[in-house]
């Protein structure tokens, strides 16, 4: 039997019957009279034929990814011992493989069920490790582990750490613990620390939290986190050539290091909607990957891909594996591979597959990690809503840099707005203006900061002169953020509950479907590395 999508096989049904079936089904059924029984049997046969349509493997990957995440999410509400046996994972993987090989419409329910089983198994393993920690909640315990991200400082001067590779007393749980600790201790990413305090329930993706902990011990492995050491060494060179806070802002652009920014500047950037450019995010990585690819593209495609790949690996190593950086590295790497082999990923496939991988690494993300949610929401806005809006409003005309940045900014703000409002109860009214004034200059600011850093390391005597352009440009950006953030109408207070947030996303999805049907734009043409 034919698997064509254009209509029934001629061997199974006469051509005229196929045409009548697709275009005049209701009219035939109304006139069928006594022969309706035969007609129903015949059309049921046609429906069985539809079930044998071939489904592209990429769509099956998307379906399996979504099913996997649903399975992990279900483990939040079912006993963790139900799916703990590895036999569930073996059975699920076997069914998914069979479904991928068959590649027909009728295997979709089996792929969904099998991927949910795999997700339930992974989520159960994660939940079991957390169950071992629950008896310690509310007790004073000693925790040891590795600092997984840069140490921040809160408004009260407390050190804010995220510790992984945990040992809580004698239990080794899966995940990370959020800790605030006494100031005055030199702690960096990659250090192994021991802290003591009262263990509390976690939030977001954290399996636990500890406030005002006492630092018992700090050990810095040698050579330790080499990428972090290199980053800090280069940051010192930038500070020789560029004064603070401009230097810290430029370092934030280059490597996403923002913990040295003054609290008032962080607040100004937050109100102005510019925080995303000073954290390790897809925007910074996209700039670097596009630059590396285009520099070597005329030499050879292989060298271009190799340089861009090295940029991805290096940037992720320097910034650390935060939720947003994990997503950005995965998306950039998959998009680069698709470009190199002449393939195209549909954004829906890329989004769901990258999300499933991050959840497989840390199932805690599915419990409500805000950074993870915002990262993927922004990606959906840039890769799906933005090109659809551009095509709807401007037709086939290729957007220039200003129009592209404005379109991507508006799209990302629209898609992330429900999450931001639901979580913080406010929304930036000046974000579009701020992004339009700042974002086009970010690549230049990154380049000038890099030059300033090199001069600070190699020619410290004249570094201030060489770093002057970076200082001026970064100073302009700081002034924009501070001016806009102090406007009386800079933010609006809004509140959305979970139901309202879901309704907002139903509306956004409906708008995307409408724009896609009207413009007939092929979303696979959107590639972040080109």
Buried (B, 14 or more C-beta within 10 A) or exposed (E): EBEEEEBBBEEEBEEEBBEBBEEEEEEBEEEBEEEEEEBEEBBEEBEEBEEBBEBEEBBBBBBBBBBBBBBBBBBEEEEBEEBBEEEBBEBBBEBBEEBBEBBBBBBBEBBBBBBBBBBBBBBBBBBBBBBBBBEBBEEEBBBBBBBBBBBBBEEEEBBBBBBBEBBBBEBEBBBBBBBBBBEEBEBBBBBBBBBBBBBBEBEBBBBBBBEEBBBEEBEBEEEBBEBBBBBBEBBBBBBBBBBBBBBBBBBBBBBBBBBBBEEEBBBBBBBBBBBBBBBBBBBBBBBBBBBBBBEBBEEEBEBBBBBBBEBBEBBBBBBBBBBBBBBBBBBBBBBBBBBBEEEBBBBBBBBBBBBBBBBBEBBBBBBEBBBBBBBBBBBBBBBBBBBBBBBBEEEEEEBEEEBBBBBBBBBBBBBBBBBBBBBBEBBBBBBBBBBBBBBBBBBEBBBBBBBBBBBBBEEEEEBBEBBBBBBEBBBBBBEBBBBBBEEEEBBEEBEBEEEEBEEBBEEBEEBBEEBBEEBEBEBBEBBBBE
